[in-house]
Amino acid sequence: MKIGYQGISPYSKRGDVKLNQELLLKDCDKVIIEKATGFGEKMTLLPCINALNNGDEFVICSLRFLAQDTNKLIALIEQVESKGAKLTVLDMNANLSGRFKALKDFEHYVISAKIMKGKDLSNKPQGRKPITEEVKGDVKNYKKNTNMSISDIAQTTQISRRSVNRILNNEEK
């Protein structure tokens, strides 16, 4: 029996995937559609793999729909093979170079997706922290009214020596 698996990429947002899985899996006898993930795991994937029989063909469109990292991907492929089933990946050529390319593409996708997810989750503002007028005034007062060095002023105001120099040089102009 030819079983298709229409998966959800673990790092994609809804509608993010450009691959039309329904069209690619139309030749399968049965298509299992993943609707949700729970705690990072796919809800229907493992029961689907466990239900495979010797001689079945498990068809997926891309490796990225199986797992969220290489170790989990290898474990899932081993599970399919242990059932005596054949795994067919539609976007992978059958030759050795095609398999390496598919694995390389999978790893590249995972790394890129994790970086993008990290950027989305980051609450830190990007770029330099702006120096307030209050801090600029403090820098000028410390320089005029004390014998503090540039390093001491920088340490006291918690800005860089270069910023202190920039503030003082702009005052002179």
C-alpha positions in Angstrom: 0.0 0.0 0.0 1.2 3.5 -0.9 0.7 5.8 2.1 1.2 9.6 1.7 2.0 11.9 4.6 1.0 15.5 4.3 3.0 17.1 7.0 3.4 20.4 8.8 6.9 21.9 8.8 7.9 22.4 12.5 9.3 25.9 11.8 6.8 27.3 9.3 3.9 29.6 9.9 0.5 28.8 8.5 0.4 29.1 4.7 4.2 29.5 4.7 5.0 26.4 2.7 4.9 26.9 -1.0 4.9 23.2 -1.7 1.5 21.9 -2.8 1.5 18.5 -1.0 -2.0 17.5 -2.0 -1.1 17.6 -5.7 2.1 15.7 -5.2 0.5 12.9 -3.1 -2.5 12.4 -5.3 -1.2 8.9 -6.5 -1.1 7.5 -3.0 -3.7 4.9 -1.9 -4.1 6.7 1.5 -3.0 10.2 2.6 -2.6 11.1 6.2 -2.9 14.8 6.9 -1.1 16.3 9.8 -3.4 19.0 11.4 -1.4 20.0 14.5 1.6 19.4 16.6 1.7 18.8 20.3 4.7 19.9 22.4 6.9 19.9 19.2 5.9 16.4 18.2 3.6 15.5 15.3 0.3 14.0 16.4 -0.3 11.6 13.5 3.2 10.8 12.3 4.2 8.1 14.8 0.9 6.2 14.7 1.1 6.3 10.9 4.7 4.9 11.0 3.7 2.3 13.6 0.8 1.1 11.3 3.1 0.5 8.4 3.5 -3.1 7.1 6.2 -4.9 5.3 6.2 -3.9 1.7 4.3 -0.6 2.2 5.6 2.6 0.7 5.6 5.7 2.9 5.6 8.9 0.7 6.5 12.4 1.8 7.1 15.5 -0.2 10.2 16.7 1.7 12.3 15.7 4.6 11.5 18.9 6.5 7.9 17.6 7.1 9.3 14.6 9.1 11.4 16.1 11.9 12.8 19.3 13.4 16.4 18.1 13.6 18.8 15.6 12.0 18.8 13.1 15.0 15.0 12.9 15.0 15.0 12.6 11.2 17.4 9.6 11.3 15.4 7.9 14.1 12.1 8.3 12.0 13.8 6.9 8.9 15.1 3.9 10.9 11.6 3.3 12.3 10.2 3.2 8.7 12.9 0.8 7.6 12.5 -1.4 10.6 8.8 -2.0 9.6 10.1 -3.2 6.2 8.5 -0.2 4.4 10.1 1.9 1.7 10.5 5.6 2.3 10.0 7.8 -0.8 10.9 11.5 -0.6 9.5 13.3 -3.6 11.9 16.2 -3.7 15.0 13.9 -3.5 16.8 12.1 -6.3 17.4 8.4 -5.8 21.1 8.6 -6.5 23.7 9.1 -3.7 24.4 12.7 -4.6 20.6 13.5 -4.6 20.3 12.0 -1.1 23.2 14.0 0.2 21.8 17.2 -1.4 18.4 16.5 0.3 20.1 16.0 3.7 22.1 19.2 3.2 19.0 21.1 2.2 17.2 19.8 5.3 20.0 20.9 7.6 20.2 24.3 5.9 16.4 24.7 6.3 16.5 23.7 10.0 19.4 26.1 10.8 17.8 29.0 8.9 14.4 28.4 10.5 15.9 28.3 14.0 17.8 31.5 13.4 14.6 33.2 12.2 12.6 31.8 15.1 15.2 33.1 17.5 15.0 36.6 15.9 11.2 36.5 16.2 11.4 35.5 19.9 14.1 38.0 20.8 12.8 40.9 22.8 16.1 42.7 22.8 16.1 45.9 20.7 18.5 45.7 17.8 21.3 48.2 17.5 22.9 50.7 19.9 21.3 51.9 23.1 20.5 55.6 22.6 22.2 58.1 24.9 19.7 60.3 26.7 20.1 64.0 27.1 20.4 63.5 30.8 23.5 61.3 30.4 25.0 63.8 27.9 24.4 66.5 30.6 26.1 64.4 33.2 29.1 63.8 31.0 29.5 67.5 30.4 29.1 68.3 34.1 31.6 65.7 35.2 34.2 67.1 32.8 33.7 70.7 33.8 33.3 70.4 37.5 35.6 67.4 38.4 39.0 66.1 37.7 37.5 62.8 36.4 39.2 61.1 33.5 37.4 60.1 30.4 37.5 56.4 31.6 36.1 57.4 35.0 33.2 59.3 33.3 32.5 56.4 31.0 32.4 54.0 33.9 30.2 56.3 36.0 27.7 57.0 33.2 27.9 53.4 31.9 28.7 54.4 28.3 31.8 53.8 26.3 34.9 56.1 26.3 34.3 56.7 22.6 30.8 58.0 23.4 32.1 60.3 26.1 34.6 61.7 23.7 32.0 62.1 21.0 29.7 64.0 23.5 32.6 66.3 24.6 33.8 67.0 21.0 30.2 67.9 19.9 30.1 70.4 22.8 33.2 72.2 21.6 31.8 72.7 18.1 
